[in-house]
Every structure is written in structure tokens, then in C-alpha cells.
Amino acid sequence: MDKVVWIFAGREPRTTMTTPPPPSGPPSRPEATAEAWTVRRVLEWTTQHLKKHGSETPRLDAEILLAKARHCRRIELYAGYDETLSDEVRATMRELVSLDFRVTADVLIPRPDTETLVVEALTLLKTQTQPRVLDLCTGSGCIAVAIAKNCTPAEVTAIDISPAALAIAQENATKHGVQDRIAFLQGDLFAPLGERPPFDVIVSNPPYVASEEMAGLSADVRKHEPHLALDGGPGGFRFLDLILRTAPTHLVQGGTVLVELSPEQAEPIAEKFQATGSYAEVRIQKDLAQQGRVVMAKKR
């Protein structure tokens, strides 16, 4: 059965559902309501909207979205709590709250944990003029599409070994109007790149479930999600190891690779990045639950 997954401004989905609610949001014109759309009111409206549609942290998500729309820090929202928002900010909020993706049995249902990877990638890309981005193991394309949607100068390449997954990713790119800025390639990790020039940022949410743990996954995951996108080999390190060893060949000097993994893999993988000698900076980024979720490394 097809499903739709909601993603908020580059933040990974909080829920999945078979029939999405219609995109909506605070009215764009003040005259549409007797009460002005202030920071406070938009936060309250968005919080309730996200809560209704499955967000586990609706207030936090609402604050992050509005801060992004206003180009400010979250703490600054409260300094202008009664400020009326402009038409432009309200329009941006409506767009951010209603970014949705189609997924099928051919791709993983994206997890909330992936929000950390996307947010960190977008933070890096903000300082670059025309960045080249590579998304390995793209699956439904949610990472590639979110980056292309939120960083319009970015030129994105998305790779997956599954033709069926790539078809869904292309459909999602078209749905969000970024199909012309994402090149979709079929193949195993870096293999399809050929002589393409190096990238500024490489992101990946690869298979990282340990083979020995596959049988212990929940029945819903075992029966309805592709094992190809889950099984990361012994210890879950097969693809992570390949990426950390090969990424420098496809990165510009100073370029960054970001990989999502499980918290127990974070320290070992960070140590492996350090041991290669190819990276000048290696750090672990924690998710909202304060667990290591993404390892980032900059090429020397």
C-alpha cells in the first residue's frame, strides 16, 4: 500500500499515513481573520496542526519552522511574540509545513532520526554559493529532495542500487518541483559516478542494521520494508566502512561527508574516520534525544 510521509523543512517525518491532510496553514492575508497572525498565534496554530498529524514534538517543530521562515534563532521568536508576521513569512511557513513524500514497499519509511542529517547538511550548505551534493542510498529521495528544496543553488546527485526506489525518488522530486536539479543514478554506492567532478557535501543514510539483528526487528519492518535498505552486514558496518574509505576520492578539499548510523556505532565509526588520515575534522552530532546519530568528517 502506498503511503505519504510528512517532512518539515528538511526535518525528517514525524508520521506516516495513507491519506495526507490537504496542505494548509495560516491565512496569507490579515483580513482573512479578525485576529492578526502574530508570532504567538502562528506558533499555536502550527503546534496544533503538527500535533494533529502525528508530530512527537509539535512545539519544537513549530519553533524550528518559524525561526527558519523568519531567518532568526528560536530564542528570538519570543522577543517578538506579539509581532505580526509578513505575507512572505506566512507563505514560507505554509510551504514548510506541507512538504510530503510518497513511499512504497520498495523504500524505507524515513525515520525521525534522519532530521539530524538533513539539518546538519543544510547548515553546511548555507555558506556555499553553488554546492554539489551527493546523496548515497537515496531510497525515497527524501534527503535529496529536502536539500534541493531548501537550498536552491544546490546541484544534487542521488544514487540507489534499486531501480524501484529510484522511480519513487524521481516521483517525489517531480512532486516538489526539483527534478531538474537532481540527477538520479542507479548503482552500488559510488560506482555510477564515473568521471563526475567531486562534491562539496556527501550525505548518506545507508543500511546500518547489523545482519545478526535483522531477525529481531519488529514484524512490520521485517515484512513490509526492503531488507536491501536495512541490512548493513556484520555489526551494521559494511556500507559505513565503504563510504568512509571511498568518500575522499569524491570530495573537494575541505568537503564534508555525513553519515547516519545507530548511536552504538557512532564512536567506532568516528574512530575509523580518524584512523584513515584523510579527514581533518571528525565529530559526532547528536539527535533530539541526545544520542549520537550522525558522524561528520571534513576532507583534508
Secondary structure as GFF3:
##gff-version 3
##sequence-region A 1 300
A	DSSP	beta_strand	3	7	.	.	.	ID=ss1
A	DSSP	beta_strand	16	17	.	.	.	ID=ss2
A	DSSP	three_ten_helix	30	32	.	.	.	ID=ss3
A	DSSP	alpha_helix	39	52	.	.	.	ID=ss4
A	DSSP	alpha_helix	58	70	.	.	.	ID=ss5
A	DSSP	alpha_helix	74	77	.	.	.	ID=ss6
A	DSSP	alpha_helix	87	97	.	.	.	ID=ss7
A	DSSP	beta_strand	99	103	.	.	.	ID=ss8
A	DSSP	three_ten_helix	112	114	.	.	.	ID=ss9
A	DSSP	alpha_helix	115	125	.	.	.	ID=ss10
A	DSSP	beta_strand	132	136	.	.	.	ID=ss11
A	DSSP	alpha_helix	142	150	.	.	.	ID=ss12
A	DSSP	beta_strand	155	160	.	.	.	ID=ss13
A	DSSP	alpha_helix	163	175	.	.	.	ID=ss14
A	DSSP	three_ten_helix	179	181	.	.	.	ID=ss15
A	DSSP	beta_strand	182	186	.	.	.	ID=ss16
A	DSSP	three_ten_helix	191	193	.	.	.	ID=ss17
A	DSSP	beta_strand	199	204	.	.	.	ID=ss18
A	DSSP	three_ten_helix	211	216	.	.	.	ID=ss19
A	DSSP	alpha_helix	219	224	.	.	.	ID=ss20
A	DSSP	three_ten_helix	227	229	.	.	.	ID=ss21
A	DSSP	three_ten_helix	234	236	.	.	.	ID=ss22
A	DSSP	alpha_helix	238	246	.	.	.	ID=ss23
A	DSSP	three_ten_helix	247	250	.	.	.	ID=ss24
A	DSSP	beta_strand	251	260	.	.	.	ID=ss25
A	DSSP	alpha_helix	263	276	.	.	.	ID=ss26
A	DSSP	beta_strand	279	286	.	.	.	ID=ss27
A	DSSP	beta_strand	292	299	.	.	.	ID=ss28
###
